[in-house]
Amino acid sequence: MNFLFTISIRNLFRQRRRSILLGSAIAIGTAVLVLANAFAHGISEVLFNEIVSYVSGHVSVSFTKGGNANNQVFHDGARIREIINKRVPNVKRVDEAIGVFARAIGNAKADNVILVGMDPSGDGVDEKEAEKLAKNFKELEGHFADLADTTVENPVCLAQEKAKTLNVKLHDVVRVRFTDIRGQTQAARLTIVCIMKPSNVFMAAPVYLHIKTVKRLLGYSSNDVPQLYLSIENPRKDAKRFADSLHAGLNPPLAVIDGQLSVHGSGVEVTLLSLRTDSASLALVDSAMKFSARTAADSVNPKKAVIISESLSKITGLQPDDTCTISYEGKFGDEPGGARLIVTAIAAAGSGIDGQVVLVNERDFYKTFYDVWPKSTVAVNGPFRPDTEIGIYKAFGGEWLLAPRSRTTRDVMKLYREIAQKGWKAIVVDVGSMYETASMVLNLEYALNMITAACVMVLFFIILIGVVNTLRMTIRERTREIGTIRAIGMQCVDVRNSFLIETGLLALISALSGTALAFVTMFGLSQLTFKTDANPLGMLLVDGHIFFAPTVLAVCFFIMLIVGIAVVTAYFPARHAAKLSAAEALRHFE
Amino acid sequence: MDIIDIKGLKKNYALGSTTVHALRGVDLTIAKGDFMSIIGPSGSGKTTLLNVIGCIDNATEGSVKVSGREITKLNDREITSMRLHHIGFIFQTFNLIPVLDTLENVEFPLLLMRKLSKQDIRKRAEKLIEEVGLREYIKHRPAELSGGQRQRVAIARALVTNPDIVLADEPTANLDSVTGEQILNLMKEMNRIENTTFIFSTHDANVLKYARSVVKIRDGLIVKEA
């Protein structure tokens, strides 16, 4: 085999000009391929590691209360964290995340800003994370750590560009106006403790406050959580799997409020259940329940329904249009929960709700439920627990509403439109991975990969045409030589292999040269600095530089692909050469 | 003992729409160790006869036995192996491999055989190069050698596998008369030393004096054996 290599290499250098021309074409093609791939991978790295992880986390859990996308709150944060710990124990960090639009007024200048909460020294921020943070937010004046300074009024950090826009300096005060989670307009004074230069233009738009400050300003209580962003070790591999697992774990239990129903001075233990008021649930109520009495208003507007069982009616004497009050023990704090209800209907016995139960329309139920989160849960015994087999069970609401898993950003947007339009009363819990929340951004990576694929196709044709033409000429020129070596005793297969080795070597040397060229070009291009202040494409740059991320695996794959294409392309001309009759080849004259 | 036994050999070529009858029924036997010349004018069928004997071309009809084996019934792999192990070739235009030097050209058939060790191959090639008088040109490529020197390399290459037969198609045609004589003397010397059968074609009457036996061919038929 060695002598085949020797002959092949020498033949390669013998036709120097031809080899250089074809080799250059393959090398340039390879360089473009490696470059395009490294660029696409670089962008994807920036998107995943720098942008997506900040904007939406690798996995996110979002809450929407009352159908209002700005009201992102869940009142039993510990419960959600417990589920996260149980379902995805390998999660690196769980961050609370808030982003609220606000109008900011600086020194005679105003601008729209996003108030973003962050905790630069929170749990799980290791040395590596801190380094990354320091790299992504270069402190120009002041210190990021001062966001946690409680002696300063609402410390804030903002980008140099934003400071310029608002005409403010370090220690100046910025006034902001925003809407809190109760829908009320609030105003606050923010003190600038740090002016920084973000590595990415995308991160220059918000102003950064400590998460605790933002939560306080927006009216979150200590048990409330805003959105939760989960950072995981290997997001590309695990993000979707973790999100699916977490989604399965967040299936809501039936919402129950066990409390004391008071009427005419006497009390009785009852369980309140939420009656969903979507059309399917209302149809279910109509078909599965019989009423012994109901108000005219209840028939007209079932969305205001408060239905009690016949047995409860007998115990308490409650009739339609009667008013009763409910009081119950809250899960957090000493303050009890309560509500005033007007009975609209009495369910006839045999409807599956025979017992001390009140079905309350979801608007009134959740208003009460979320106002003071009850201590009772469906898992513990109470005055009434419905049989899961009864016809109307599906019409009872859960402690929250779990949104189905979205597959794309478009699906996510559709979901939030639906939440806003339908005005779901239960808190909607949505679990997303970066693949869905950033699918539109990731389409960019897809487009770049398409460009890489197009490069492969172009390269394929360059190799195809180049190799076939070169080999045809070579075979024509070397026909007598082929005749000679066949006459001496070289087998067909060795003749064929010598041509394949020659082509493979040319492709390999060219591909390696092309890779080297690509790396030199990458180095050169990454030295250029682009000014991207007003260009949204600047988000794809790191510190104003193009970021390339070539991988050993991809480079090896491309080299093997190119050598493979060249050898496969050379196979047929080489076989043709090998099958030449020795006598005819020896008779050949150019 | 006959090393070649040919009976009723016919070889036709298709040349466009016409058929050329290159050999029209040749009967010939050649003894081992012979130094035979095939003589005839251009187009008489000398090269075709050598090609068929050398297993380069196949017969249209008839029987050809080389070293006791009927070669007309062999497949491509067997016939290539036959050429490698039993036959050596010397061409009119030398046909050396241009990218290999003298030593490598001579070693080449032995490398194809994949039988001997690298050291044995080198030893055998160097011995033959020495015998053809090219010791100091061992690292020269064909382009750096004269016509006579190239033909010497070709002779060494033909003999390196210790073949039963060496076929030479007009080996002196591209050489001046002095060099031609030297080559023929060398071939004769090799024939004597190695006892290898040499068959060479020529249309030069002066070359005949070197041959131990002569076959005259005309229009695809043997007209005289001496």
Interface residues (C-beta under 8 A of the other chain):
Chain A: F3 T6 I7 R10 N11 R14 R480 E481 G483 T484 I485 R486 A487 I488 G489 M490 Q491 C492 D494 S581 A582 A583 L586
Chain B: N51 G54 I56 D57 D76 R77 T80 S81 R83 L84 H85 F89 F91 T93 N95 I97 P98 V99 L100 E104 F108 P109 L111 L112 M113 R157 T161
